[in-house]
Amino acid sequence: MAAVLVWLAVALPAALALWRATSGVQWRSDLPAIRDHGLAALGTGGALSTVLTQALGLLPLGNLTFRAALGSVLALALSCYLVLRITRRILELTACHRLVVTLLAAVAAATAGLCTTWQSEATVGGGAMPAVAVVLLGVDLVMEITRRDAATLAPRSTRRWLLVGALIGVAFAENLPAGLALLVAVVATAATAGKPPPGRAVAPLLLVLVTAFALLIAPELLRPLAPRGWDDVARAVSTVNLTSLGVTATRQAALVAWLHEAGLAALVLAGLGLGVGLFRDDRRAWMSPLVVLVLVDLVYPLSATTQLAVDPLAPLRSLALAAFAVAAAHGVAEALVFLRHAQLPLARAAAVLLVVFHMTAAAVTCEESAFVADRSDHFAAEEWTDAALGRLPVHAAVLVHSPELTWRLWSAQVIGGARPDVLVIPVPLLRRGLATSNLLPAEPSVAQVLRDIALTGQASEFGLSLLADARPLHVELDERWDERLVKHLSVEGAWLRFAPQMLGHSDHKLGVTHTLALDGRVARGLRQGAAPDESTTAVVIKTLKEHVAALSLVGLGDTTETLLGGVEQLSPKDPFVTGARLRLAHASRTKRSHRAIELRDLLRF
């Protein structure tokens, strides 16, 4: 029976994550795909994920995107098993029956493995689960070292300390906050148990830590030296840390996320388990790493993030939820012991109901994550890529202001080999690294645009016209462009086409249907999944808004009602729609509808 519970607690979350894993491209996994498949060094981090992705890429199973997600699924399975081991290790110190201990440990593993954060991170490649698995492995190992009956000076203990040092180095190479959390947890556990590493092992431990970190981080340091990498701007991407680019949203506070993920009842049980464990001498040392994992997520500086990019603090949130699952199981075990010795009426029935209630928490978590974390039917990002990249003219150039769109285009070129003739010009990177020197060999006519951006921060009409003469040029709308620049623009597909010369009034007119219209392929892809594809929806809304603003600037505000209706259907309470309609209506009443109407300031809302 115990073996069945163990296998069920590990296999069920992993099987659900594998079922929900994506086989299509996702906005969130674009940057890890460029790093892991394209081998571009994007700052520190992701070293273990790169090795795992490259190894799984050899399997003849699915496409590259699915194989990368498979690595996260395997890390989830290992993490669930480690949560079960840690929970069972702690509960064995209580007076509960062995079968009850195994049951509560299995529920803890299932609760963590089925929560929304863990399932979301396990369904895409380059998620937080490899870092979570390494940290939990280090915590489990340091618990084994600090057992009361463990010999501190034994050779086996020394070898384990060296392995802990290697795991800390691997955690730092994979995710810096996760490495810091593991280091603090190890120090806290050793200090609380009074069993620090032997003095003669401190220097080798530090050497192993540094060596493991250096071995994993070395490829990222050497990648920028590779001539002619996967893209003409590979060196530029490889020499800068890009985690601060493209920030559009705020990370959810820890307390709010804990309540949303675990629920109030589970947090109360976890608080009971942590409090009782810290006051018990035989459990204080093993409770200290759980407290550390919770506090690190609570006090670590909140960073802004977006659904279109990887959250570097996602491992901390996942580890905190794992700590709550373990602590809640300990709280239930202590409550069961209390009821057994309390001599209260119906105490046995209350104990059974408490265990059943704790089991239902995992079921509720599974039900909620099924709606949020399922990416198996999300294909809208692929439809957007086909509309935005596949339909571009031959040898086109795209001037991109949004880093997220840059990752999507580059990821399509790296993984799918789509449109290598298209030149992607990322404005946020043009003053970072070596982007200028790498773009010039691909297209000499881009020199004036690069010079203008270096001197003034934005492209000039002359530079863009030179580039548009050499290649079909498509751009995103820049809020700072003046009236002369805007008159070069016309809506074409998912982009704004920049003509070498200023266009007449009739040349600006929108076609019969827009590429991102609500009856098109992208919109149908948004409606396919059971869970909403919020990332692609946000990109479509942003594009429609920019096209409305561009058409209004050239005096075609009366043709934008269809696009505004699309924005309203995707985001019913968007303030841009209300503000734009008010200004357009005012212009129509004053008979100025054919003049330029400024809406770009509304794009900030």
Secondary structure, DSSP 8 states (H G I E B T S, - for coil): -HHHHHHHHHHHHHHHHHHH--SS--GGGHHHHHHHTS----SS--HHHHHHHHHHTTSSSS-HHHHHHHHHHHHHHHHHHHHHHHHHHHHTTSS--HHHHHHHHHHHHHHHHHSHHHHHHHSSTT-SHHHHHHHHHHHHHHHHHT-TTS-TTSHHHHHHHHHHHHHHHHHHHH-HHHHHHHHHHHHHHHHHHT----HHHHHHHHHHHHHHHHHHHHHHHHGGGSSS-SSTTHHHHHTS--TTSS--EE---HHHHHHHHT-HHHHHHHHHHHHHHHH-TTTHHHHHHHHHHHHHHHHS---EE-TTS--TTHHHHHHHHHHHHHHHHHHHHHHHHHHHHS--TTHHHHHHHHHHHHHHHHHHHHHHHHHHS--TT--HHHHHHIIIIITS-TT-EEEE--HHHHHHHHHHHHHS---TT-EEEEGGGTTSTTHHHHHHHH-GGGHHHHHHHHHHSS--HHHHHHHHHHS-EEE---TT--HHHHTTEEEETTEEEE-SS---TGGG---SS-TT-TTSHHHHHHHHSSS--HHHHHHHHHHHHHHHHHHHHTT-GGG-HHHHHHHHHHSTT-HHHHHHHHHHHHHHHTT-TTS----GGGGG-
